[in-house]
Amino acid sequence: MSDSTGNESRRDGRPHGDRSAGRAGGRPTGGRPGAGKPNEGRPARGKPAEGAPARGKPADGAGRPPWKRDGAAAGGKPDEKRLWTKGGAPARGDRDARERELPEDRDPFGTRSVRSRHDDPDIPDDVSPKELDRIALNELKTLSKENAEGVAKHLVMAARLIESDSALAHQHAISAARRAGRIGVVRETLAITAYAIGDYALALRELRTYRRITGRDDQLPMMVDSERGLGRPERALELGRSVARASLPVPVQVELAIAMSGARLDLGHPDAALAELEIAQLDPSTAYSYSPGLFDAYATVLEELGRTAEAEEWYARAEVAADALDGDDEDDMIEVVEEELDGDER
């Protein structure tokens, strides 16, 4: 998957950008997550009740479950002396008790599996694993050939659909993750598609996993944005400060500055938000791949501060930089020359 960036000039009161494309279809850029925030909440993790029998051992220590000993009902069935854990299931190792479970005891809540059902989306015949970025393909070499090809095709589909149908792209990413959950690029793609559909909790979780697997901080800006999407700007700032900026590639530094600026605005601190963006890369004379997003974010904060005239200038610079980069497929850097026109030429 190739690296690329793209931003649109938006004036909704917060700096933001398009983070919906990662290695699967372009490196994401910094900015503000969309509106709609997913509901938080995790199932409680209960501990076994005190006095519960040891796992895999009979309660009375006689070598057999209680219902096989004295007091067993006729026909060899238990007399309500089955061995249970707190959740209502037989203790591990008590196979006889499990075989005699009633259907409603086996699945009292109607959930046959902890993992939710997922049907793999269709993959068109024209999709080839070779469309995937060479670096990503190398990561899949630890898989069997057949599995690697299937995972690669799902990643290619995620890249194709991330802009037009992010929900379907996410389904492809899920399919890839179920087949190759220990591969960094797979978890990264799943995080990016989760971000694209507004599931910031899942995006943050997957990015943490990606970070543990690869040891890389290149998706730190998206992690900061995910914290913002969850309504936690203070934690976003703390996370953004956890890594030395100088240790990050320049494009990532810019993305992080935009994300941190957005967190400052979330807290109602526009002056601090502007300071986050006043970095060396804020150079109107040169347009890099990250410049349109940076210029646009800077204009947005200026507008927030009531400096409308300056904001309009930076919005215009963002558009010029984007147009210049769109018209050049060779370089990710363009020199921008601003000319003053005489009144008769305007």
N, C-alpha and C positions, 0 to 999 in steps of 0.2 A: 504494500500500500504506500502510496506516495504522500509526501508532506505538502500541504498547501493551506492557505488561509483565505478567508473571505469575510467581509463585514459589510453591513449596510448602514447608512447614516440614519439614525433613529433619534427622535427627540421626545422621549417619554419621561424624562426627568431623572434617568439613571444611566450610567454608562453600561453598556452591555454589548454582546457580540454573539457570534454563532459558534457555539461549542458542540454542535451536533455532529461534527465530523472529526474523527481521529485518524489513526493509522488506516482504518478501514476505508477512508475516503477523504483524507485531508486533515492536517493537524488542527485541532480546535483552537479558537481564539478566545481571549478573555472577555468577561462581561457579566452582565446580570442575568440570573436565571429568570425564566418566564414566571408568570403569575402562578396560579394553582400549585399549592404545596401538598404533598402526600401526607396522609395521616400517619402519625408515628404510633408506635406501640409494638411490643414484643410479648410473646407468651411468657408468663412467669415460669421461672425454673424452680420447681418445688423440690425439697429434699425428702428422702424417705422418712416416713414416720418413725418416731422412736420406738424401739422394741420390735421393729419389723424383722422377720426371719432373714438370716444371711442368704445372699443370692446363691442359688444352686444347691442349697443344703436343706434337708428336712428340718422342720421346726423342732421335733422332739429328740433329734439326735439318734434315733434308733435305726436309721438307715433306710426308712421308708416314709412316704407321706402319711399323715395322720389317718386319712380315710382308708388306707390299706390295713390299718391296725384295728384295734378294738373299736367297736362302735360303727363299723362300716355298715351301710344299708345293704339289704338283699340285692343280689344282682351285681355286686361289686361296685356300685355307685357311691360317691361320697355322701356323707351325712352332714352337708353344710360345713365341712371341715377342710375345704380346699385351701391351698397355700397361696396367699395373695400379697401383692405389694400395694403401696398406697394408691396407685393409679387404677387399680381394679384388674390388672392383668396377672397371670400366674408368675411366680418368681422364676427368674432365669434358671434353667436346669430342671425344672419340675415338668417334664414332658408329659407325664401321665395326667397331671392337672390340666395342661393345655389341650390334650386330646379330648377331655371331657367338658370343655367349655361350652356353654350355650352360645348360639350365634350372636345374641345381643351382647354377651360378655366379651366376645372376641373383638368386636368393633362397636363399643357403646355409643360413640359419637359419629358413626357413619363415615369414618376416614380410613380408607384402606391403606394409605401410605403417607408417610411424612412429606414426601416430595409431591408437589401438586402435579396434576396431569398436564402434559404438554404434547401437542402434536407438531411434528416437524413441518414447517411450511414447505411448499413445493419449490423446487429449484428448476428453472428453465434449462433446456438441453444445451443452450449456447454458453452456459456458464463453465468456465475452465479454472482450475486451481492456479494456472499460470498467470491469471490476472492479479493475483495477490502480490503484494510487495515482496521483494526477494528476502529482505530481513525477516519478515513475518513467516515466509515459507521455511526459512531455516529453523525457526523456533518450533515448527511442527514436525521436524525430522525425528523427534523422540517418539512419535506415534507410529503405529503400523501404517503401511502405505495406503490401505483402503480407508482407514479412519482419518488419516491426514488429508486425503483428497476430499472427504465429506466435510470436514471441519473447514477446509480452505474455501469450499464452495459457499458455505453458509456465511463466512466472513466477506466474501466477494459480494454476496447478496446484501449484506448489511451495509456495505459501502455504496452500492447502487441505490438503495432505498432510503438512506438516512435523511436526505433532503425532501423527497417526495412522499414517503410513507414511513415515518419514524417508528410507528407501532409495529409494522411488519418487519422492519429492520431489527427491532428489538427481539422479535420472535426468532429470527435467524440467529441472533447473538446468543439467545438462550439455548438454542439447539447446539451451537458450537460449544458453549460452556458445559453442557451436559456430557459432551463427548471428549472434551479436553480441558477440564477445569483447572489443571495445574500449569497451563501454558499462559505466560504473561500477556501476550497480545490478545488472547481470547478474553481474559478477564478485563483487559483494557477496553476492548470493543463492547463488551456487555455493559461496562460502566458508562461509556459514551452514549449508547442507545438508551440506557435508563435515564441519563441526564436529558436526552432529547425529548423524552415523553414526560418529563417533569417528576420522575421518581428519584428525588435527590437523596433519599435515605439509601436506596439500593446503589445509586451511583457512588456515594461516599464509601459504602462498604466494599464495593468491588474495586474501587481505586486504592483502598488500603491494602486489599489483597494483592493487587497488581504491584504495589510498592514493595510489599514483603517479598514477592516472588522475584522481582527484577532488581530491587535495590535502587530504582530510579525515582527521581523527583520531578520528572518532566510533566507530570499531570497535576502538580501541586496547585496551579491556578484553578483547575476544575474542582479540586477538593475544597478550596476556599469558597468557590461559587456554590458548591453543594451545601456547605454550612450556611451560607446566606439563604439559599433556597429553603432551608429548614427553619429559617427565622432566628439564626444564631450568629449575628454579625460579630459579637465579641469573640466567639470561638473561631470564627473565620480569620479575624486579625491575628489571634494567637497562633493559629496554624500557619498563616503566611509568614510570621516572624520566626518560625521554628527552623527554617533553613536559610543559610547565608545566601543572599541574592547573587553574589559574585560567583558562586559555585554552579549557577544555572546557566544554560545557554541563553544568549541575548533575547531570542524570541520569547522564551519562557519568562525571562525577567519582565518583559513588557506585558505579557499576559497577566502575570502576577500583580504588577502595578495597577492594571485596570481593575482586577478583581478586588484588590485591597482598597482602591478608591471607592468602588461600589459599596464595600462594607462600611467605609467612613460615612458615605451618604446615608446608608441605612440607619446609622446612629444619629443622623442630623448634624454632621460636622463637615460642611462643604469646604471650608478652608483647608482642613486636613486632607480632604479628598483631592483637592487641587494639588496639594504638595506631593501626594503620592505619585502624581502623573508628571511632575516636573523633573524628568529624568533626561539623561543625555540623548536618548533616542527620540525625544520630542523635537525633531529638527525638520522644519517645513521645507528646507531646500533639498532634501533627499527623501525618497519614498521607498521604504522597504516593504516586505510582505506584511509586516505587522503595523505599518504606519497608518493606514485608513482607520483601523480600530482605535489606535491610540489617539489620533487627532479627533475622532468623533467623541471619544470619552472625555477628552479635555474640553471640547466645545460644550458638552452636556453639563459639566460642572460649572463652567463659566456662566452658562445660562441659569443654572441654579443660584448662582451668586448675584444675578441681576446684571451681569456684564454682557448685555445682549450684542452689542456691536462686535466685541471680540469673539463671542461665540459664533456669530455668523461667518467671521473670517476663518475660523478653524473648521467649521462645517464645510465651507467651500474647499479648504485644503484637503479635507478627507475625501471629498468627491474627486478632486483632481488627482490625488494619489491613487485612488481606486481605479480611475479610468486609465491612468498611465500604466499601471501594473496589468490591467486586463488586456491591454494592447501589446504586451511584450511577454512572449512565452519563454524567452531564453534566460532572463535575469530576474532575480528577486529584489533588485535594487535599481531605482531610476532616479536620475538627477532632475529635480523640478526647478524650473526657472520662472519666476514671477515677473511679469512685465507690466509697467504702468502705461495705460493707453491714454492718448490725448483725447480731449473732449470730442473732437471731430470724428475720432475713430470708434467711439463707443456707440 
